């Protein structure tokens, strides 16, 4: 049997969360969901994964009403986790955020300017763009943001670029959510085409979804706060408190892989027993595929 072709090891691991929709402590989203508890649970699951998280990305709608108390709660919940992980915190604004309170709470600035930023994560460039159009819920970028992005992407980064933008620049089934789409997908596609952008990380839709922008993967994280029920007619918008999730994004030299992880703990069992793992560990590496892959009969 031909030997297994081993792929190169991953270079970076990113925990991608979105749409936390925090409110002031003690308030429930839509009178139902404790979004602070949901975020704590999601981050607990991130830590339980024991993955070497390089960056924790939260792609917008950090709060539901831009209440400064909600941004303070975000920092209270997230900062200790980021410190324990030794990760870079990457955030961007969403349509439920407001630029001035977000800038004050997260960056110590008094400004209404979009907080578009570049993070260098061991040679992986993570670029955030605030796609929230002031005064509206749909998304887009202004001329200055496109000019800034062109300058940033003019030179490639060592491990390429991940672009973080709240409004997912892909199609979605809901005719209502279509009214809140990214404003000019074609222009954004032209801005990233031919650059070192390897994936776009987004949220907004409250579902886990995937698409492409100018041939670049778009990875949409389902909402941490609640999910959109797609098992109903598309003209309806039904929230679900149950299948919330986050994405584990693994960056390889030649690939970017996104895996959905549930926020909620579920009953588990050992598919691979301790005995099997110990046995495989004792098998020479170049023989493990033969040992583990070969079917046994009888």
HUFENJO-V288083 format. One record per pair of residues at least 12 apart in sequence whose ideal C-beta (glycine too) atoms are under 8 Angstrom apart, sorted by the first residue. I is the first residue (numbers start at 0). J is the second residue. D is the distance in whole Angstrom. If there is no record, write none. Layout:
i=I j=J d=D
i=I j=J d=D
This chain:
i=0 j=289 d=6
i=2 j=285 d=7
i=2 j=288 d=7
i=3 j=288 d=4
i=6 j=251 d=7
i=6 j=253 d=8
i=6 j=254 d=8
i=7 j=251 d=6
i=7 j=252 d=5
i=7 j=253 d=7
i=8 j=251 d=8
i=9 j=249 d=5
i=9 j=250 d=6
i=9 j=251 d=5
i=10 j=121 d=8
i=10 j=122 d=8
i=10 j=123 d=7
i=10 j=158 d=6
i=10 j=250 d=5
i=10 j=251 d=7
i=10 j=252 d=6
i=11 j=53 d=5
i=11 j=54 d=7
i=11 j=120 d=6
i=11 j=121 d=7
i=11 j=123 d=5
i=11 j=158 d=7
i=11 j=249 d=8
i=11 j=250 d=4
i=12 j=50 d=5
i=12 j=51 d=6
i=12 j=52 d=6
i=12 j=53 d=6
i=12 j=247 d=7
i=12 j=248 d=7
i=12 j=249 d=6
i=12 j=250 d=7
i=13 j=52 d=7
i=13 j=53 d=6
i=13 j=54 d=5
i=13 j=55 d=8
i=13 j=56 d=6
i=13 j=125 d=8
i=13 j=161 d=7
i=13 j=200 d=8
i=13 j=247 d=8
i=13 j=248 d=4
i=13 j=249 d=8
i=13 j=250 d=7
i=14 j=45 d=5
i=14 j=50 d=7
i=14 j=52 d=5
i=14 j=54 d=7
i=14 j=55 d=5
i=14 j=56 d=7
i=14 j=86 d=7
i=14 j=245 d=6
i=14 j=246 d=8
i=14 j=247 d=6
i=14 j=248 d=8
i=15 j=56 d=5
i=15 j=58 d=7
i=15 j=200 d=5
i=15 j=218 d=7
i=15 j=220 d=5
i=15 j=245 d=6
i=15 j=246 d=4
i=15 j=247 d=8
i=15 j=248 d=5
i=15 j=257 d=7
i=16 j=38 d=8
i=16 j=41 d=6
i=16 j=42 d=8
i=16 j=45 d=8
i=16 j=55 d=7
i=16 j=56 d=7
i=16 j=57 d=5
i=16 j=58 d=7
i=16 j=220 d=6
i=16 j=223 d=5
i=16 j=245 d=5
i=16 j=246 d=8
i=17 j=57 d=7
i=17 j=58 d=4
i=17 j=59 d=6
i=17 j=60 d=7
i=17 j=165 d=8
i=17 j=201 d=7
i=17 j=202 d=3
i=17 j=203 d=7
i=17 j=219 d=8
i=17 j=220 d=4
i=17 j=221 d=7
i=17 j=222 d=6
i=17 j=223 d=7
i=17 j=245 d=8
i=18 j=58 d=8
i=18 j=59 d=7
i=18 j=60 d=4
i=18 j=93 d=7
i=18 j=202 d=5
i=18 j=203 d=7
i=18 j=205 d=6
i=18 j=220 d=8
i=18 j=222 d=4
i=18 j=223 d=6
i=18 j=224 d=6
i=19 j=34 d=6
i=19 j=37 d=7
i=19 j=38 d=5
i=19 j=57 d=6
i=19 j=60 d=7
i=19 j=61 d=6
i=19 j=62 d=8
i=19 j=73 d=7
i=19 j=223 d=5
i=19 j=224 d=6
i=20 j=32 d=8
i=20 j=34 d=5
i=20 j=60 d=6
i=20 j=61 d=8
i=20 j=62 d=7
i=20 j=63 d=4
i=20 j=95 d=6
i=20 j=222 d=7
i=20 j=223 d=8
i=20 j=224 d=4
i=20 j=225 d=8
i=21 j=34 d=5
i=21 j=35 d=6
i=21 j=38 d=7
i=21 j=61 d=6
i=21 j=62 d=5
i=21 j=63 d=7
i=21 j=69 d=4
i=21 j=70 d=8
i=21 j=72 d=5
i=21 j=73 d=5
i=22 j=34 d=6
i=22 j=35 d=8
i=22 j=62 d=7
i=22 j=63 d=5
i=22 j=64 d=7
i=22 j=66 d=7
i=22 j=69 d=5
i=23 j=66 d=5
i=23 j=68 d=4
i=23 j=69 d=6
i=23 j=72 d=7
i=24 j=68 d=7
i=24 j=72 d=6
i=28 j=63 d=6
i=28 j=224 d=6
i=28 j=225 d=7
i=29 j=225 d=8
i=29 j=238 d=7
i=31 j=225 d=8
i=31 j=238 d=8
i=31 j=240 d=6
i=32 j=224 d=6
i=32 j=225 d=6
i=32 j=240 d=5
i=34 j=63 d=7
i=34 j=223 d=8
i=34 j=224 d=5
i=35 j=72 d=6
i=35 j=76 d=7
i=37 j=223 d=5
i=37 j=224 d=6
i=37 j=243 d=6
i=37 j=262 d=6
i=38 j=73 d=8
i=38 j=76 d=5
i=38 j=77 d=8
i=38 j=223 d=6
i=39 j=76 d=6
i=40 j=262 d=5
i=40 j=263 d=7
i=40 j=264 d=8
i=41 j=223 d=5
i=41 j=243 d=7
i=41 j=245 d=5
i=41 j=262 d=5
i=42 j=76 d=7
i=42 j=77 d=7
i=42 j=80 d=5
i=44 j=245 d=7
i=44 j=260 d=6
i=44 j=261 d=7
i=44 j=262 d=6
i=44 j=264 d=8
i=45 j=80 d=7
i=45 j=84 d=8
i=45 j=245 d=7
i=45 j=260 d=8
i=46 j=80 d=7
i=46 j=83 d=7
i=46 j=84 d=7
i=48 j=247 d=7
i=48 j=260 d=7
i=50 j=247 d=7
i=52 j=84 d=5
i=52 j=86 d=5
i=53 j=86 d=6
i=53 j=87 d=7
i=53 j=120 d=5
i=53 j=121 d=6
i=53 j=123 d=7
i=54 j=86 d=6
i=54 j=87 d=5
i=54 j=88 d=8
i=54 j=89 d=5
i=54 j=118 d=7
i=54 j=120 d=5
i=54 j=123 d=8
i=54 j=125 d=6
i=55 j=77 d=7
i=55 j=80 d=7
i=55 j=81 d=6
i=55 j=84 d=7
i=55 j=86 d=5
i=55 j=87 d=7
i=55 j=88 d=5
i=55 j=89 d=7
i=56 j=89 d=4
i=56 j=90 d=8
i=56 j=125 d=7
i=56 j=161 d=8
i=56 j=163 d=6
i=56 j=200 d=6
i=56 j=248 d=8
i=57 j=77 d=7
i=57 j=88 d=8
i=57 j=89 d=7
i=57 j=90 d=5
i=57 j=91 d=8
i=58 j=91 d=6
i=58 j=93 d=8
i=58 j=163 d=5
i=58 j=164 d=7
i=58 j=165 d=6
i=58 j=200 d=5
i=58 j=201 d=6
i=58 j=202 d=4
i=58 j=220 d=6
i=59 j=90 d=8
i=59 j=91 d=5
i=59 j=92 d=6
i=59 j=93 d=3
i=59 j=94 d=8
i=59 j=96 d=7
i=59 j=130 d=8
i=59 j=131 d=7
i=59 j=164 d=8
i=59 j=165 d=3
i=59 j=166 d=8
i=59 j=202 d=5
i=59 j=203 d=7
i=60 j=93 d=3
i=60 j=94 d=7
i=60 j=95 d=5
i=60 j=96 d=6
i=60 j=165 d=7
i=60 j=202 d=6
i=60 j=203 d=7
i=60 j=222 d=8
i=61 j=73 d=5
i=61 j=90 d=6
i=61 j=92 d=7
i=61 j=93 d=7
i=61 j=96 d=6
i=61 j=101 d=7
i=62 j=95 d=6
i=62 j=96 d=6
i=62 j=101 d=8
i=63 j=95 d=5
i=63 j=224 d=8
i=64 j=95 d=7
i=65 j=95 d=7
i=65 j=96 d=6
i=65 j=97 d=4
i=65 j=100 d=5
i=65 j=101 d=7
i=66 j=100 d=8
i=67 j=100 d=5
i=67 j=103 d=7
i=67 j=104 d=6
i=70 j=100 d=6
i=70 j=101 d=7
i=70 j=103 d=8
i=70 j=104 d=3
i=70 j=105 d=7
i=71 j=104 d=6
i=73 j=104 d=7
i=73 j=105 d=8
i=74 j=104 d=6
i=74 j=105 d=7
i=87 j=118 d=5
i=87 j=120 d=5
i=87 j=125 d=7
i=89 j=118 d=5
i=89 j=125 d=5
i=89 j=127 d=6
i=89 j=163 d=6
i=90 j=105 d=6
i=90 j=127 d=7
i=91 j=114 d=7
i=91 j=127 d=4
i=91 j=128 d=7
i=91 j=129 d=6
i=91 j=130 d=8
i=91 j=163 d=5
i=91 j=164 d=7
i=91 j=165 d=6
i=92 j=113 d=7
i=92 j=114 d=7
i=92 j=129 d=4
i=92 j=130 d=8
i=92 j=131 d=5
i=92 j=165 d=7
i=93 j=130 d=8
i=93 j=131 d=6
i=93 j=165 d=4
i=93 j=166 d=8
i=93 j=202 d=7
i=93 j=203 d=7
i=94 j=131 d=5
i=94 j=132 d=8
i=94 j=135 d=7
i=94 j=136 d=4
i=94 j=137 d=7
i=94 j=138 d=7
i=94 j=165 d=7
i=94 j=166 d=7
i=94 j=179 d=7
i=94 j=203 d=7
i=95 j=136 d=8
i=96 j=131 d=6
i=98 j=110 d=7
i=98 j=111 d=5
i=98 j=112 d=7
i=98 j=113 d=6
i=98 j=114 d=7
i=98 j=129 d=7
i=98 j=131 d=7
i=98 j=133 d=7
i=99 j=111 d=5
i=101 j=114 d=7
i=102 j=114 d=6
i=111 j=133 d=7
i=113 j=128 d=7
i=113 j=129 d=4
i=113 j=131 d=8
i=113 j=144 d=6
i=114 j=127 d=7
i=114 j=129 d=6
i=115 j=127 d=6
i=115 j=128 d=5
i=115 j=129 d=6
i=115 j=144 d=6
i=115 j=147 d=6
i=115 j=148 d=8
i=117 j=151 d=6
i=119 j=156 d=8
i=121 j=158 d=8
i=122 j=156 d=6
i=122 j=157 d=3
i=122 j=158 d=5
i=123 j=156 d=7
i=123 j=157 d=8
i=123 j=158 d=4
i=123 j=159 d=7
i=123 j=160 d=8
i=123 j=161 d=7
i=123 j=250 d=6
i=124 j=151 d=8
i=124 j=156 d=4
i=124 j=158 d=8
i=124 j=159 d=7
i=124 j=160 d=4
i=124 j=161 d=7
i=124 j=195 d=8
i=125 j=160 d=7
i=125 j=161 d=5
i=125 j=163 d=6
i=126 j=148 d=7
i=126 j=151 d=6
i=126 j=152 d=8
i=126 j=160 d=6
i=126 j=161 d=7
i=126 j=162 d=5
i=126 j=163 d=7
i=127 j=163 d=5
i=127 j=164 d=8
i=128 j=140 d=6
i=128 j=144 d=6
i=128 j=148 d=7
i=128 j=162 d=7
i=128 j=163 d=7
i=128 j=164 d=5
i=129 j=144 d=8
i=129 j=165 d=8
i=130 j=164 d=5
i=130 j=165 d=5
i=130 j=166 d=4
i=130 j=181 d=6
i=131 j=165 d=6
i=131 j=166 d=8
i=132 j=182 d=7
i=136 j=179 d=5
i=137 j=166 d=7
i=137 j=178 d=7
i=137 j=179 d=5
i=137 j=180 d=6
i=137 j=181 d=8
i=137 j=182 d=6
i=138 j=164 d=8
i=138 j=165 d=7
i=138 j=166 d=3
i=138 j=179 d=7
i=138 j=180 d=7
i=138 j=181 d=4
i=138 j=182 d=6
i=138 j=203 d=7
i=139 j=166 d=8
i=139 j=181 d=6
i=139 j=182 d=3
i=139 j=183 d=6
i=140 j=182 d=8
i=140 j=183 d=8
i=140 j=186 d=8
i=140 j=187 d=7
i=145 j=186 d=7
i=145 j=190 d=6
i=148 j=190 d=6
i=149 j=190 d=7
i=152 j=190 d=8
i=152 j=191 d=7
i=152 j=194 d=4
i=152 j=195 d=7
i=152 j=196 d=7
i=155 j=194 d=7
i=155 j=195 d=4
i=156 j=195 d=6
i=158 j=250 d=7
i=158 j=252 d=8
i=159 j=195 d=4
i=159 j=196 d=7
i=159 j=197 d=4
i=159 j=250 d=8
i=160 j=194 d=7
i=160 j=195 d=5
i=160 j=196 d=5
i=160 j=197 d=6
i=161 j=196 d=8
i=161 j=197 d=6
i=161 j=198 d=6
i=161 j=199 d=8
i=161 j=200 d=6
i=161 j=248 d=8
i=161 j=250 d=8
i=161 j=255 d=8
i=162 j=191 d=7
i=162 j=196 d=5
i=162 j=198 d=7
i=162 j=199 d=5
i=162 j=200 d=7
i=163 j=199 d=8
i=163 j=200 d=5
i=163 j=201 d=8
i=164 j=181 d=8
i=164 j=187 d=8
i=164 j=199 d=6
i=164 j=200 d=8
i=164 j=201 d=6
i=165 j=201 d=6
i=165 j=202 d=6
i=165 j=203 d=5
i=166 j=179 d=7
i=166 j=180 d=7
i=166 j=181 d=4
i=166 j=201 d=7
i=166 j=203 d=5
i=167 j=181 d=7
i=167 j=199 d=8
i=167 j=201 d=4
i=167 j=202 d=7
i=167 j=203 d=5
i=167 j=204 d=6
i=167 j=208 d=7
i=167 j=210 d=8
i=167 j=217 d=6
i=167 j=219 d=5
i=168 j=181 d=5
i=168 j=184 d=5
i=168 j=187 d=5
i=168 j=188 d=7
i=168 j=199 d=7
i=168 j=201 d=7
i=168 j=210 d=8
i=168 j=212 d=5
i=168 j=217 d=6
i=169 j=184 d=8
i=169 j=201 d=8
i=169 j=208 d=7
i=169 j=209 d=8
i=169 j=210 d=3
i=169 j=211 d=7
i=169 j=212 d=7
i=169 j=217 d=5
i=169 j=219 d=7
i=170 j=210 d=7
i=171 j=204 d=5
i=171 j=206 d=8
i=171 j=208 d=7
i=172 j=229 d=7
i=172 j=233 d=5
i=173 j=227 d=7
i=173 j=233 d=5
i=173 j=234 d=8
i=173 j=236 d=6
i=174 j=233 d=6
i=174 j=234 d=6
i=175 j=234 d=7
i=175 j=236 d=6
i=176 j=204 d=7
i=176 j=236 d=7
i=179 j=203 d=8
i=184 j=212 d=7
i=187 j=212 d=7
i=188 j=212 d=5
i=188 j=213 d=4
i=189 j=213 d=7
i=191 j=212 d=7
i=191 j=213 d=6
i=191 j=215 d=6
i=192 j=213 d=4
i=192 j=214 d=7
i=192 j=215 d=8
i=196 j=215 d=6
i=197 j=215 d=7
i=197 j=216 d=8
i=197 j=250 d=7
i=197 j=255 d=5
i=198 j=215 d=6
i=198 j=216 d=5
i=198 j=217 d=7
i=198 j=218 d=6
i=198 j=248 d=7
i=198 j=255 d=4
i=198 j=257 d=8
i=199 j=212 d=6
i=199 j=215 d=6
i=199 j=216 d=7
i=199 j=217 d=5
i=199 j=218 d=7
i=200 j=218 d=5
i=200 j=220 d=7
i=200 j=246 d=8
i=200 j=248 d=7
i=201 j=217 d=6
i=201 j=218 d=7
i=201 j=219 d=5
i=201 j=220 d=8
i=202 j=219 d=6
i=202 j=220 d=5
i=202 j=222 d=7
i=203 j=219 d=8
i=204 j=219 d=6
i=204 j=227 d=7
i=205 j=221 d=6
i=205 j=222 d=4
i=205 j=224 d=8
i=205 j=225 d=6
i=205 j=226 d=5
i=205 j=227 d=4
i=205 j=238 d=8
i=206 j=219 d=7
i=206 j=221 d=5
i=206 j=222 d=8
i=206 j=226 d=6
i=206 j=227 d=5
i=206 j=229 d=6
i=207 j=219 d=6
i=207 j=220 d=7
i=207 j=221 d=4
i=207 j=244 d=6
i=207 j=246 d=7
i=207 j=259 d=5
i=209 j=257 d=7
i=216 j=255 d=6
i=216 j=257 d=8
i=218 j=246 d=6
i=218 j=248 d=6
i=218 j=255 d=8
i=218 j=257 d=4
i=220 j=244 d=7
i=220 j=245 d=6
i=220 j=246 d=5
i=221 j=242 d=7
i=221 j=243 d=6
i=221 j=244 d=4
i=221 j=245 d=8
i=221 j=246 d=8
i=221 j=259 d=7
i=222 j=243 d=6
i=223 j=243 d=6
i=223 j=244 d=8
i=223 j=245 d=6
i=223 j=262 d=6
i=224 j=243 d=7
i=225 j=238 d=5
i=225 j=239 d=6
i=225 j=240 d=5
i=225 j=243 d=7
i=226 j=238 d=7
i=226 j=239 d=5
i=226 j=241 d=7
i=226 j=242 d=5
i=226 j=243 d=6
i=226 j=244 d=8
i=227 j=239 d=7
i=241 j=263 d=7
i=242 j=261 d=7
i=243 j=261 d=7
i=243 j=262 d=4
i=243 j=263 d=7
i=244 j=259 d=5
i=244 j=260 d=6
i=244 j=261 d=5
i=244 j=262 d=6
i=245 j=259 d=8
i=245 j=260 d=5
i=245 j=262 d=7
i=246 j=258 d=7
i=246 j=259 d=6
i=246 j=260 d=7
i=247 j=260 d=5
i=279 j=291 d=6
